[in-house]
Amino acid sequence: MTESTFRRYTNLASVIHILQNSCLTLLSPETWDDQNDSFFMSEYKRLKNVKTLLAICIADREETYHHWQVFSRGSDGVCIEFDREKLMAAFNAADGVSHRHVDYELIAKATALKDVDLEILPFTKRWPYGDESEYRAIYVNRDEEKPVFAVPIKLETIKGITLSPWLAPALVDPVKKTLKSLPGCNDLRIYRSTLIDNKQWQELSGRVAPPLHTP
């Protein structure tokens, strides 16, 4: 069953920018950690002979430790939850933007291909990255160099904001208060992730059946 939610793992500064400007910002892939991915993007840009290629990466799955650790590690990490259909509509309305799920391929299968479709390069990664379940949007401009590209979104596209599981509990309320004080954000659902410290999960230990005594 397809989830109705996309998730963007980022940091507080990025979230504040999104809320203040009602937009998502696509950036250059040149600094991505996965150099294979970055290389494919640079080759796509070169072979298409375009001036600008920018992108944004989104998770199409439930909250995971992997996503927090890799993309939003630290106390200022944030996960923004988007309504899937509304976000896709925003991408569709933005000129120059295309978007789809990323395919994850084994090297053996990829190297066996004789003719590679150029259009798959921005949406193909190695199999070990499959846990990301990434949905990606790219922006292409053939004639103009741009460092960023903003995709306008309505604030109602945001279903909720999850604060880092590493955020100190004493700081949760001040952060929530600050985000809710931004124009149009008072009703936002904001809470701290309990991924690494969940009391309900820990209470399972209190229901452990006592061991049987053997004579």
N, C-alpha and C positions, 0 to 999 in steps of 0.2 A: 504493500500500500504506500503510495507517495505521500510524503509529509506535506503539510500545507505551509511549512515554515522554511525559509532560508535563514542561515546564520552567517554573520560577518564578525570574525574575531579580529579585534583591533585594540586601540588604547583610548584612554579618556580624552586626550587632545583631539583625536579623530572624531569621537562621538560628539563632542561639543561643536566641532566644525559642522558635522552633519545636521545637528539639531538647529544650529543658528542659521544655516544657509539652505536648509531643506534640499540637500543634494548629496549624491555620492560622487567621489572624485576618483577618476581613473588615472593611474600613474604609470611611469615607465617601468618595464620589467627588467631593466638592466641590473638592478641591485638585488634581484631575487636570490635566495639562498641556493635553490636548485639551478646549477649552472647549465644542466641539460635543457631545462625548461626555458631559461633565459636565452640560450643559443637558438633554440627553435624559433623563439619570438623574433630574435634579431635577423635570422635567415628569412623568415616570412616577410619582415619589413623590407629586406634587401631585394628579395625576389619579386615582391609586389611593386617595388620601386615607389614607395610612398614616403612622405616626409615624417609622418607621425604614426606610431603604434603604441597605444596605452591599454592598460587592462586593470581589472579588479577581480579578486578571487573570493568566492562565497562557498560556504559548506552547505551541502544538501543532505543533512542528516542530523540526528539528535546530538545533544551535548556530549562531548567525549574528552577524556583527559588528554588525548593526543592533540586536539585542537588548542586547548588551553596552553599546554606546555610548549608547543611549537610556534603558535601565532600570537598568543596573548599572555606569555609568561610574565609573572610579577604582579605587584599589587595594583598597578594601573591598567591591567588587562580588562577588556570589556567584550561581551558578546551582544551584538544587536540582532534581534529577531525580526525578520521581515515577513509580511504576508507575501506568499509566493506569487500569486496571480497579479497583485498590484505592482510588485517589483518588476516582473516580466513585462508588464504593460509600460512601465516607465522606460525600460530598455528599448522596447519596440518604438516608443515615441521619440527617441533620441537619434538624430541624424548621424550616420556614420558608425553606429553601434551594432554589433552582432553578438549573439550570446547563445550558449548551449552547454551541455554537460561535457566534462573532460573525459576522454577515453584513456584507459590505462592498459598498456601493452607490454608483453614480455619481449625482451631483446631478440630472442630466437624468432618470434613471429614477425617482429618489425623488420629485421634484417633480411627476411625471406621475401619481402615485398620488392618487386622490380620497379613498379611505377607508383610513386607516392603522390597523392593528391595534395597540392599546395595548401588547400584550405583546411586540412586537418592539423597542420603544424601548430597553430595556437591552442589547439584543444586536445593535445596528445601528450601524455606523460608516461614515465616508466611504471611498471606494475607495482613496485614496492611502495609507491605513493597512493595506492588505491584506497587506503583508509580515509583519505581526505574527503572522498566523495564530492569533488569540487564541481561547482557550476561557475562558469567564467564569462565575463563580458569584455569585449575588446572594442576599442575605438580606432578607426583608421581615417587618416586624412592624407590624400595624395599630394596636395599642393602646399600645405602650410605646416610649419613646425610648431607644435604646441607641447609645453611641458606637462600640462594637466588638461583634463576634460571633465566638466561637471555634468552629471545626469540629474536633472531636477526630479525630486520625489515629493509627494505629499507626506506630512508627518503621520497621517493615518496609515501609511504603509508600514510603519514600525509597530510591531505587536508588543514589544517589550525589550527591556535592557537588563542583562545579567552582569553583575559586577564580579570581579575576580574572586575565586575561592581563596586567594592569598591576601585579599584585602582585610586588614585588621577590623574586627567587628566594631570597634569604637569609631571607625571612620565611615561606616556604611551610611548612617543617617545624614551626616554632613554632605556626603557625595550625592545621595538621593535628593536632598533639599536643594543643592546647587543645580542639578540637572532639571528638576521640576520647576525651578524658578525661571528657566528660559521660556520665551514666548511660545505658547501653544503646547507646552510640555507638562502642564500640571497634572494631567490624568494618565501620564505614562506609567506603565507597570514596571517597576524597578526593584530588583532584589539581588542579594548576594548569592552566588552559587554555593551549594553545600556539597559539591562533588567530592571534596577530600575530607569533609567533616560533617557527616549527616547523622543527627541524633536518632532519627527514626530507624536508620540502618543499624546503628550501634545497639539499639534496644533489642535486636534479635538475640543478642547474647543472653538477655534475661529470660528468654523462653527456651533455653537449652534444657533438654530432658536430663535429669541427673543420671549418672552412670549406674548400671545395674551392679549390685554387689554380688560377688560370687563367693561361695563358701570356701 
